[in-house]
Structure formats: C-alpha cells, structure tokens
C-alpha cells in the first residue's frame, strides 16, 4: 500500500511538472531539507537542520554540492568536501549524476522553483523535499 501511495505521489509530481530545463535556473543556492519520504512511505520531518546544502551549477551543466553548517554570525563552516555532478536532460526528466571517489549515483529533479526543490534519489527511491535556506535573524528574537 505504501509503495502505491509513493508511486501516486511521484506520478502526480511528474504530471504537474513543467519543462525540466526550467528547473536548472533554480538549483543554485542554499537549501535545507524540509521533509523526506522514504521508499517504504515513511515520512521524516526536519524541524531543525544543523547542516544545509549549497548547490552551484555552471553554464556547462556541471557543478557541485557542499554541506555547510550555519553559525550565529551569519557565515558558514565547511569541510570544503564537495560532491561534483553533471546534469543531463533526458526526455522529460532533469537528472543529476554524481561521481565521487566513494560512489556513483543518480538523482532526478522532480520540481525546482524559487522556494522548493524536490529530488528523487534513484538508488534508494527516497524523495527529498528542500526549502530555501533562510538565515536566522537574531534581531527578530528580541
């Protein structure tokens, strides 16, 4: 039953998606995981993230993703390790191919706009929902 629900979710996202070429322009920037739907249908909400993803795509449809830790001073700490990738438009899908010294994998961008990024990991079939990262403004807490 859970696999049917996940399949219906993916079909609805794909059927509502626009031209995958338009997704590329929205990938650059800082993203934090909002929710993950595992392949068995289990959902995990992320109310707090101690790391965020920085994604940068060049004109040649290649780029990298780097994990960052925001700090209270408005900057980030990073190990400088990054996952390099290439992007390919295949049919009606926008796919990201990663190749690191440790592994190779493929992800499919299901949706990308100014505020949300939805990615399917093709290996484990988990769906990651990201939202744009907004830095904590300590002045708002006063």
C-alpha positions as a Markdown table, in Angstrom:
| # | Residue | x | y | z |
|---|---|---|---|---|
| 1 | Unk | 0.0 | 0.0 | 0.0 |
| 2 | Unk | 2.8 | 2.4 | 0.9 |
| 3 | Unk | 4.5 | 1.8 | -2.4 |
| 4 | Unk | 1.3 | 2.6 | -4.2 |
| 5 | Unk | 1.0 | 5.9 | -2.4 |
| 6 | Unk | 4.6 | 6.8 | -3.2 |
| 7 | Unk | 4.1 | 5.9 | -6.8 |
| 8 | Unk | 1.0 | 8.0 | -7.0 |
| 9 | Unk | 2.9 | 10.9 | -5.4 |
| 10 | Unk | 5.7 | 10.6 | -8.0 |
| 11 | Unk | 3.2 | 10.4 | -10.9 |
| 12 | Unk | 1.3 | 13.5 | -9.7 |
| 13 | Unk | 4.6 | 15.4 | -9.3 |
| 14 | Unk | 5.8 | 14.4 | -12.7 |
| 15 | Unk | 2.4 | 15.1 | -14.4 |
| 16 | Unk | 2.3 | 18.6 | -12.9 |
| 17 | Unk | 5.9 | 19.4 | -13.7 |
| 18 | Unk | 6.9 | 21.8 | -16.4 |
| 19 | Unk | 9.8 | 21.7 | -18.8 |
| 20 | Unk | 12.7 | 20.2 | -16.8 |
| 21 | Unk | 15.1 | 22.7 | -18.5 |
| 22 | Unk | 13.4 | 25.5 | -16.4 |
| 23 | Unk | 14.5 | 23.7 | -13.2 |
| 24 | Unk | 18.2 | 24.4 | -13.8 |
| 25 | Unk | 17.9 | 28.1 | -13.1 |
| 26 | Unk | 16.5 | 27.5 | -9.6 |
| 27 | Unk | 19.1 | 25.0 | -8.4 |
| 28 | Unk | 21.8 | 27.4 | -7.4 |
| 29 | Unk | 21.9 | 28.5 | -3.7 |
| 30 | Unk | 21.4 | 27.4 | -0.2 |
| 31 | Unk | 18.9 | 24.6 | 0.6 |
| 32 | Unk | 17.7 | 22.8 | 3.7 |
| 33 | Unk | 15.9 | 19.6 | 4.0 |
| 34 | Unk | 12.3 | 20.1 | 5.0 |
| 35 | Unk | 10.9 | 16.5 | 4.6 |
| 36 | Unk | 12.0 | 13.1 | 3.3 |
| 37 | Unk | 9.6 | 10.4 | 2.2 |
| 38 | Unk | 11.4 | 7.1 | 2.4 |
| 39 | Unk | 10.8 | 4.4 | -0.2 |
| 40 | Unk | 8.5 | 2.5 | 2.2 |
| 41 | Unk | 6.2 | 5.5 | 2.5 |
| 42 | Unk | 7.6 | 6.7 | 5.9 |
| 43 | Unk | 7.9 | 10.5 | 6.2 |
| 44 | Unk | 10.5 | 12.2 | 8.2 |
| 45 | Unk | 10.1 | 15.9 | 9.0 |
| 46 | Unk | 13.1 | 18.1 | 9.7 |
| 47 | Unk | 12.2 | 20.9 | 12.0 |
| 48 | Unk | 15.8 | 21.8 | 12.6 |
| 49 | Unk | 18.8 | 21.3 | 10.4 |
| 50 | Unk | 22.4 | 21.7 | 11.6 |
| 51 | Unk | 23.6 | 21.4 | 8.0 |
| 52 | Unk | 22.4 | 22.9 | 4.8 |
| 53 | Unk | 23.3 | 22.1 | 1.2 |
| 54 | Unk | 24.9 | 24.7 | -1.1 |
| 55 | Unk | 24.4 | 23.9 | -4.8 |
| 56 | Unk | 26.2 | 25.6 | -7.6 |
| 57 | Unk | 25.6 | 24.9 | -11.3 |
| 58 | Unk | 27.8 | 26.3 | -14.1 |
| 59 | Unk | 26.8 | 27.1 | -17.7 |
| 60 | Unk | 28.2 | 23.8 | -18.8 |
| 61 | Unk | 25.5 | 21.9 | -16.7 |
| 62 | Unk | 28.1 | 20.7 | -14.2 |
| 63 | Unk | 28.5 | 21.7 | -10.7 |
| 64 | Unk | 28.9 | 20.7 | -7.0 |
| 65 | Unk | 27.0 | 20.3 | -3.8 |
| 66 | Unk | 28.7 | 21.1 | -0.5 |
| 67 | Unk | 27.4 | 20.6 | 3.1 |
| 68 | Unk | 27.6 | 23.7 | 5.2 |
| 69 | Unk | 27.0 | 24.4 | 8.9 |
| 70 | Unk | 25.5 | 27.9 | 9.6 |
| 71 | Unk | 26.8 | 29.7 | 12.6 |
| 72 | Unk | 25.3 | 32.5 | 14.7 |
| 73 | Unk | 27.5 | 35.1 | 13.0 |
| 74 | Unk | 25.7 | 34.7 | 9.6 |
| 75 | Unk | 28.6 | 32.7 | 8.0 |
| 76 | Unk | 29.2 | 29.0 | 7.4 |
| 77 | Unk | 31.6 | 26.4 | 8.5 |
| 78 | Unk | 32.5 | 23.8 | 5.9 |
| 79 | Unk | 34.9 | 20.9 | 5.4 |
| 80 | Unk | 35.3 | 22.0 | 1.8 |
| 81 | Unk | 34.4 | 18.5 | 0.7 |
| 82 | Unk | 32.1 | 18.6 | -2.3 |
| 83 | Unk | 30.2 | 16.3 | -4.5 |
| 84 | Unk | 30.8 | 17.1 | -8.1 |
| 85 | Unk | 28.0 | 16.4 | -10.6 |
| 86 | Unk | 26.8 | 16.7 | -14.1 |
| 87 | Unk | 23.3 | 17.5 | -15.2 |
| 88 | Unk | 21.5 | 15.8 | -18.2 |
| 89 | Unk | 18.1 | 16.5 | -19.6 |
| 90 | Unk | 16.8 | 13.1 | -20.6 |
| 91 | Unk | 13.3 | 13.0 | -22.1 |
| 92 | Unk | 11.1 | 14.8 | -19.7 |
| 93 | Unk | 13.5 | 14.5 | -16.7 |
| 94 | Unk | 16.3 | 16.5 | -15.3 |
| 95 | Unk | 18.9 | 14.1 | -13.9 |
| 96 | Unk | 21.9 | 14.8 | -11.8 |
| 97 | Unk | 24.8 | 12.3 | -12.0 |
| 98 | Unk | 27.2 | 12.2 | -9.1 |
| 99 | Unk | 30.7 | 10.6 | -9.2 |
| 100 | Unk | 32.8 | 10.8 | -6.1 |
| 101 | Unk | 35.8 | 8.8 | -5.0 |
| 102 | Unk | 33.4 | 6.7 | -2.9 |
| 103 | Unk | 30.3 | 6.2 | -5.0 |
| 104 | Unk | 28.3 | 7.0 | -8.1 |
| 105 | Unk | 24.6 | 7.7 | -8.1 |
| 106 | Unk | 21.7 | 9.4 | -9.9 |
| 107 | Unk | 19.1 | 11.8 | -8.7 |
| 108 | Unk | 16.1 | 13.2 | -10.6 |
| 109 | Unk | 14.8 | 16.7 | -10.0 |
| 110 | Unk | 11.0 | 16.4 | -9.7 |
| 111 | Unk | 10.4 | 20.1 | -9.0 |
| 112 | Unk | 12.5 | 23.2 | -8.7 |
| 113 | Unk | 11.4 | 26.8 | -8.2 |
| 114 | Unk | 12.4 | 29.8 | -6.1 |
| 115 | Unk | 11.2 | 28.3 | -2.8 |
| 116 | Unk | 11.2 | 24.5 | -3.2 |
| 117 | Unk | 13.4 | 21.7 | -4.5 |
| 118 | Unk | 12.1 | 18.1 | -4.8 |
| 119 | Unk | 14.7 | 15.4 | -5.6 |
| 120 | Unk | 14.3 | 11.6 | -6.1 |
| 121 | Unk | 17.3 | 9.5 | -5.2 |
| 122 | Unk | 17.1 | 6.8 | -7.9 |
| 123 | Unk | 19.2 | 4.3 | -5.9 |
| 124 | Unk | 17.1 | 4.1 | -2.7 |
| 125 | Unk | 13.9 | 5.7 | -4.1 |
| 126 | Unk | 13.7 | 8.3 | -1.3 |
| 127 | Unk | 12.2 | 11.7 | -2.1 |
| 128 | Unk | 13.8 | 14.7 | -0.5 |
| 129 | Unk | 11.9 | 18.0 | -0.2 |
| 130 | Unk | 14.1 | 21.0 | 0.3 |
| 131 | Unk | 13.2 | 24.6 | 1.1 |
| 132 | Unk | 15.3 | 27.7 | 0.5 |
| 133 | Unk | 17.6 | 28.3 | 3.5 |
| 134 | Unk | 16.8 | 31.5 | 5.4 |
| 135 | Unk | 19.4 | 32.6 | 7.9 |
| 136 | Unk | 18.4 | 33.1 | 11.5 |
| 137 | Unk | 17.9 | 36.8 | 12.3 |
| 138 | Unk | 18.7 | 37.3 | 15.9 |
| 139 | Unk | 17.2 | 40.8 | 15.8 |
| 140 | Unk | 13.8 | 39.2 | 15.2 |
| 141 | Unk | 14.1 | 37.3 | 18.5 |
| 142 | Unk | 14.2 | 40.5 | 20.6 |
